[in-house]
Amino acid sequence: MTRDNRRTFLQKTSAAAGAAALPMLWPAGAQAQWNNQPEKGATLRVLRWKRFVQGDEDQYLANVKKFSEKYGIEVRVDNESWEDVRPKAAVAANAGAGPDIILSTNDDANLYPDKLVDVSDVCNYLGKKYGGWYPVCEQYLKPAGKWIGVPLGCAGNAIVYRESQVKAAGFDTFPKDHAGFLKLMKALKDKGTPGGFALGHATGDQSWAHWLVWSHGGKLVNEKNQVVIDSPETIKALEYAKELYPTFVPGTLSWLDPNNNKAFLDNQVSVTANGISIYYAAKTSKDAKLQEMAKDIQHANFPIGPSGKPTEFNLFFNQMVYKYTKYPKAAKEFLRFMMEEEQYGPWMQAAIGYIGHPLKAYEANPIWTSDPKHTPYRDAMKVMLPCGYAGKMGSASAASIADFIILDMVAEAASGSKSPKEAAARAAQRAKRYYKA
């Protein structure tokens, strides 16, 4: 790990540290009681994913410094890529040593729930104070009546597109259904301004592949956790993917999370699926060409399929406290502090909405309406489906998303390396290793 990746509460502050707290966003009559006394002499080590938006990291560290100054608790923050956090989190759980708190992704907490501190008191307090958690939070982190992690939010995923190029292709607005979306992608390809979606093992940007399957009615498992991915609905989704893929810019089979950002900002693609980080990078760039591009960037929610409702999948962020920590009360205090509006509100603003909030009261944060381009990301956690849809979350769903089963299936069928039927059958075989009868 490089020195630049290592942070402590004394090493770095941010210009955003002085950001004023926002007005109270929750009902004035809400009563929530919190009583916790951190251990004397406590220190904490936090491992979190590297930022895609600089404001996220700057304000997060400013909030860490604020916590340390208030409680006298030194907090060290280390940063790793999304792909590297997961194995480090698993090693920590198995070895019984490592960071006190890990900010990880998706269903990781359900891989080792018995290794994690029960944080129900923190979650119950925050939920009562801030209007409740969105249902997906409980699906991920309350599998058996108690909270095994504190929801942090999600990286909201939406369609990012160049408005001028979409209009040049003959579309005044972004299509809202499958047929229109495919027609647009073909027209963009013909115009020499193709789109592109990640088909490599991208932890965050694989989201579109889940949307593609779910929007056609396909699912990895049913409500009884029975593997049902090899279905007529899935085959239709994969046939659609096979039509869509030729419209992509070359190279998407190897794309990881940073690749579509780079391709879009390099003007190689006109449409992709991503968080708000592309717009943020263009808007805050010192390059005049990118600033001009930012004016042309628009966002849209994913088209609705035969299911008739949103079927979006977003990268879920959890906050886990490990049982081996010497300072569980200090760790809980840290998570509560970071989720309070005085810290969480400015953090969302600094990241211009890159983080979708998990608590309902934060819908009122002005970040979602201060710029209309932010608004498509506001309901990311309200409408999203969990990675284990439509079954119960647990070790099987966690292992399946970590193994990129749905993404690989879509990539195989789209690229023609396997027929849709072969790809679906292989996905079912892989899933059954985790979903054992």
Secondary structure as GFF3:
##gff-version 3
##sequence-region A 1 437
A	DSSP	three_ten_helix	3	5	.	.	.	ID=ss1
A	DSSP	beta_strand	6	8	.	.	.	ID=ss2
A	DSSP	three_ten_helix	15	18	.	.	.	ID=ss3
A	DSSP	beta_strand	43	49	.	.	.	ID=ss4
A	DSSP	alpha_helix	54	71	.	.	.	ID=ss5
A	DSSP	beta_strand	74	80	.	.	.	ID=ss6
A	DSSP	alpha_helix	82	95	.	.	.	ID=ss7
A	DSSP	beta_strand	101	105	.	.	.	ID=ss8
A	DSSP	three_ten_helix	108	111	.	.	.	ID=ss9
A	DSSP	three_ten_helix	113	115	.	.	.	ID=ss10
A	DSSP	alpha_helix	120	129	.	.	.	ID=ss11
A	DSSP	alpha_helix	135	141	.	.	.	ID=ss12
A	DSSP	beta_strand	150	155	.	.	.	ID=ss13
A	DSSP	beta_strand	158	162	.	.	.	ID=ss14
A	DSSP	alpha_helix	163	168	.	.	.	ID=ss15
A	DSSP	alpha_helix	178	190	.	.	.	ID=ss16
A	DSSP	alpha_helix	207	215	.	.	.	ID=ss17
A	DSSP	alpha_helix	232	244	.	.	.	ID=ss18
A	DSSP	three_ten_helix	245	247	.	.	.	ID=ss19
A	DSSP	three_ten_helix	252	254	.	.	.	ID=ss20
A	DSSP	alpha_helix	257	265	.	.	.	ID=ss21
A	DSSP	beta_strand	271	274	.	.	.	ID=ss22
A	DSSP	alpha_helix	277	284	.	.	.	ID=ss23
A	DSSP	alpha_helix	288	296	.	.	.	ID=ss24
A	DSSP	beta_strand	297	300	.	.	.	ID=ss25
A	DSSP	beta_strand	315	321	.	.	.	ID=ss26
A	DSSP	alpha_helix	328	339	.	.	.	ID=ss27
A	DSSP	alpha_helix	341	350	.	.	.	ID=ss28
A	DSSP	beta_strand	355	356	.	.	.	ID=ss29
A	DSSP	three_ten_helix	360	364	.	.	.	ID=ss30
A	DSSP	three_ten_helix	366	368	.	.	.	ID=ss31
A	DSSP	three_ten_helix	375	377	.	.	.	ID=ss32
A	DSSP	alpha_helix	380	383	.	.	.	ID=ss33
A	DSSP	alpha_helix	395	402	.	.	.	ID=ss34
A	DSSP	alpha_helix	405	415	.	.	.	ID=ss35
A	DSSP	alpha_helix	420	432	.	.	.	ID=ss36
###
